[in-house]
C-alpha cells in the first residue's frame, strides 16, 4: 500500500442558532454544519453566508456572535472545541 500524499480534511460539527433577522434570512432557527477543524468564527460565518445567500450575508455583517455562550470579540477567534455558535443581529427596544 502506498502512503497518501494528502492528509484527509478533519471536520467538526457546529450547531448554529439564528435569532431575529438572522433567523428570517437563514430560513431556520437552528442548523448543524460541518466546518474544518481549524476554522475561525470568520470562516464559519463566511460559509454560512455562502450557503444561505446574499440576504444572510448582509445580516451577518452586523451581527455579534457567541461561542458556547461566550461573546466573540474578534472574528479571527478559533472555533476550537465549541459546540454552538449563536448569531445575534442588533436588537432594538427599550
Backbone as CSV, one residue per row, in Angstrom:
resi,resn,N_x,N_y,N_z,CA_x,CA_y,CA_z,C_x,C_y,C_z
1,UNK,0.845,-1.178,0.000,0.000,0.000,0.000,0.886,1.235,0.000
2,UNK,0.618,2.164,-0.893,1.378,3.404,-0.995,0.780,4.446,-0.064
3,UNK,1.641,5.134,0.731,1.092,6.171,1.611,0.507,7.324,0.810
4,UNK,-0.526,7.910,1.335,-1.185,9.041,0.688,-0.347,10.295,0.852
5,UNK,-0.303,11.113,-0.176,0.422,12.379,-0.110,-0.461,13.501,0.411
6,UNK,-1.724,13.219,0.566,-2.632,14.238,1.095,-3.167,13.791,2.442
7,UNK,-3.397,14.745,3.285,-3.972,14.466,4.591,-5.476,14.671,4.500
8,UNK,-6.252,13.726,4.996,-7.697,13.922,4.941,-8.097,15.160,5.738
9,UNK,-9.077,15.864,5.239,-9.568,17.064,5.901,-10.330,16.664,7.159
10,UNK,-9.899,17.216,8.285,-10.579,16.952,9.549,-11.687,17.984,9.698
11,UNK,-12.889,17.520,9.939,-14.010,18.433,10.125,-14.625,18.202,11.495
12,UNK,-15.409,19.168,11.905,-16.137,19.044,13.159,-17.542,19.584,12.958
13,UNK,-18.429,19.204,13.833,-19.824,19.620,13.757,-20.050,20.822,14.662
14,UNK,-20.761,21.812,14.140,-21.084,23.017,14.891,-22.582,23.271,14.760
15,UNK,-23.251,23.469,15.877,-24.661,23.851,15.859,-24.729,25.365,15.787
16,UNK,-25.466,25.880,14.812,-25.621,27.323,14.629,-27.060,27.675,14.974
17,UNK,-27.212,28.654,15.873,-28.552,29.123,16.252,-28.697,30.568,15.797
18,UNK,-29.771,30.823,15.039,-30.035,32.152,14.482,-31.159,32.821,15.263
19,UNK,-31.053,34.141,15.426,-32.076,34.898,16.129,-32.528,36.079,15.279
20,UNK,-33.781,36.487,15.464,-34.366,37.690,14.854,-34.125,37.730,13.345
21,UNK,-33.526,38.820,12.833,-33.331,38.994,11.388,-32.454,37.898,10.789
22,UNK,-31.508,37.387,11.554,-30.656,36.303,11.055,-31.484,35.034,10.844
23,UNK,-32.413,34.785,11.739,-33.299,33.624,11.607,-34.158,33.758,10.353
24,UNK,-34.693,34.944,10.125,-35.516,35.175,8.935,-34.697,35.006,7.658
25,UNK,-33.484,35.543,7.639,-32.643,35.475,6.435,-32.142,34.059,6.165
26,UNK,-31.861,33.303,7.223,-31.379,31.932,7.053,-32.519,30.967,6.736
27,UNK,-33.736,31.355,7.111,-34.879,30.485,6.877,-34.988,29.353,7.884
28,UNK,-34.247,29.458,8.967,-34.278,28.439,10.014,-33.788,29.051,11.318
29,UNK,-34.187,28.472,12.418,-33.717,28.940,13.712,-32.458,28.239,14.168
30,UNK,-32.213,27.060,13.607,-31.048,26.280,14.029,-30.667,25.299,12.936
31,UNK,-29.368,25.085,12.796,-28.877,24.074,11.870,-27.545,23.539,12.364
32,UNK,-27.182,22.380,11.871,-25.896,21.773,12.174,-25.065,21.808,10.902
33,UNK,-23.822,22.301,11.029,-22.941,22.416,9.870,-21.610,21.734,10.168
34,UNK,-20.933,21.335,9.115,-19.583,20.786,9.223,-18.603,21.890,8.852
35,UNK,-17.592,22.097,9.699,-16.566,23.101,9.420,-15.197,22.444,9.543
36,UNK,-14.175,22.999,8.874,-12.823,22.460,9.018,-12.362,22.547,10.472
37,UNK,-11.533,21.607,10.887,-11.060,21.546,12.256,-10.399,22.815,12.756
38,UNK,-9.696,23.547,11.918,-9.003,24.760,12.345,-9.755,26.039,12.040
39,UNK,-11.054,25.950,11.814,-11.841,27.113,11.379,-11.926,28.189,12.456
40,UNK,-11.997,29.425,11.992,-12.254,30.570,12.860,-13.733,30.932,12.767
41,UNK,-14.153,31.848,13.628,-15.527,32.348,13.534,-15.743,32.973,12.158
42,UNK,-14.765,33.723,11.661,-14.879,34.339,10.330,-15.081,33.284,9.250
43,UNK,-14.366,32.168,9.341,-14.526,31.086,8.366,-15.940,30.514,8.418
44,UNK,-16.424,30.273,9.623,-17.771,29.717,9.781,-18.824,30.683,9.255
45,UNK,-18.662,31.969,9.574,-19.618,32.987,9.129,-19.616,33.088,7.602
46,UNK,-18.435,33.058,6.993,-18.346,33.118,5.530,-19.054,31.918,4.900
47,UNK,-18.868,30.747,5.471,-19.519,29.545,4.943,-21.039,29.636,5.076
48,UNK,-21.511,30.196,6.187,-22.960,30.355,6.373,-23.536,31.316,5.344
49,UNK,-22.839,32.422,5.097,-23.290,33.386,4.098,-23.338,32.782,2.708
50,UNK,-22.313,32.011,2.371,-22.270,31.355,1.068,-23.409,30.345,0.932
51,UNK,-23.658,29.597,1.988,-24.696,28.564,1.941,-26.102,29.144,1.825
52,UNK,-26.339,30.304,2.453,-27.699,30.850,2.510,-27.937,32.029,1.568
53,UNK,-26.890,32.618,1.029,-27.078,33.673,0.046,-26.912,35.089,0.561
54,UNK,-27.107,36.056,-0.359,-26.787,37.453,-0.079,-27.594,38.093,1.047
55,UNK,-28.836,37.678,1.244,-29.617,38.290,2.325,-28.971,38.001,3.683
56,UNK,-28.611,36.745,3.923,-27.955,36.413,5.190,-26.561,37.032,5.249
57,UNK,-25.846,37.054,4.131,-24.519,37.688,4.131,-24.598,39.120,4.637
58,UNK,-25.594,39.871,4.200,-25.755,41.261,4.640,-26.083,41.342,6.129
59,UNK,-26.934,40.467,6.605,-27.283,40.455,8.028,-26.054,40.109,8.868
60,UNK,-25.270,39.137,8.417,-24.096,38.693,9.175,-23.069,39.802,9.381
61,UNK,-23.037,40.777,8.471,-22.092,41.896,8.616,-22.354,42.694,9.890
62,UNK,-23.595,42.693,10.355,-23.983,43.496,11.523,-24.129,42.678,12.802
63,UNK,-23.924,41.384,12.720,-24.184,40.506,13.862,-23.021,40.437,14.843
64,UNK,-23.382,40.073,16.057,-22.387,39.644,17.037,-22.598,38.141,17.235
65,UNK,-21.620,37.506,17.868,-21.634,36.045,17.957,-21.253,35.585,19.355
66,UNK,-21.808,34.448,19.733,-21.436,33.768,20.970,-20.965,32.366,20.605
67,UNK,-19.834,31.952,21.162,-19.366,30.572,21.043,-19.602,29.918,22.393
68,UNK,-20.449,28.928,22.435,-20.811,28.283,23.702,-21.122,29.316,24.774
69,UNK,-21.929,30.301,24.404,-22.443,31.345,25.295,-21.390,32.349,25.764
70,UNK,-20.231,32.390,25.110,-19.185,33.366,25.424,-19.073,34.329,24.244
71,UNK,-19.119,35.632,24.529,-19.073,36.643,23.468,-17.776,36.548,22.673
72,UNK,-17.911,36.641,21.359,-16.762,36.656,20.454,-16.414,38.115,20.194
73,UNK,-15.224,38.525,20.569,-14.784,39.908,20.375,-14.051,40.090,19.051
74,UNK,-13.519,38.998,18.517,-12.698,39.048,17.310,-13.078,37.856,16.438
75,UNK,-13.478,38.127,15.208,-13.911,37.033,14.321,-12.778,36.095,13.934
76,UNK,-11.532,36.473,14.234,-10.421,35.559,13.962,-10.259,34.530,15.086
77,UNK,-11.161,34.556,16.060,-11.159,33.581,17.150,-11.396,32.182,16.589
78,UNK,-10.567,31.233,17.013,-10.742,29.846,16.575,-12.007,29.262,17.189
79,UNK,-12.742,28.516,16.390,-13.933,27.840,16.902,-13.512,26.782,17.920
80,UNK,-12.395,26.122,17.669,-11.860,25.146,18.619,-12.860,24.061,18.952
81,UNK,-13.018,23.797,20.240,-13.910,22.732,20.684,-15.335,23.184,20.930
82,UNK,-15.659,24.407,20.518,-17.014,24.924,20.755,-18.044,24.060,20.039
83,UNK,-19.218,23.967,20.642,-20.288,23.165,20.065,-21.388,24.009,19.445
84,UNK,-21.514,25.286,19.890,-22.625,26.119,19.442,-22.149,27.520,19.088
85,UNK,-22.632,28.018,17.955,-22.405,29.400,17.539,-23.767,30.080,17.482
86,UNK,-23.959,31.102,18.305,-25.192,31.886,18.276,-24.969,33.120,17.417
87,UNK,-25.901,33.389,16.514,-25.824,34.527,15.593,-26.848,35.560,16.051
88,UNK,-26.344,36.713,16.521,-27.195,37.725,17.152,-27.152,39.039,16.393
89,UNK,-28.200,39.357,15.638,-28.250,40.662,14.984,-28.485,41.746,16.038
90,UNK,-28.254,43.008,15.680,-28.541,44.076,16.644,-30.020,44.043,17.032
91,UNK,-30.274,44.226,18.293,-31.649,44.246,18.798,-32.024,45.676,19.146
92,UNK,-33.260,46.024,18.931,-33.766,47.350,19.304,-34.818,47.156,20.380
93,UNK,-35.041,48.181,21.102,-36.074,48.096,22.125,-35.695,48.927,23.324
94,UNK,-36.503,48.877,24.315,-36.173,49.687,25.454,-36.930,49.373,26.663
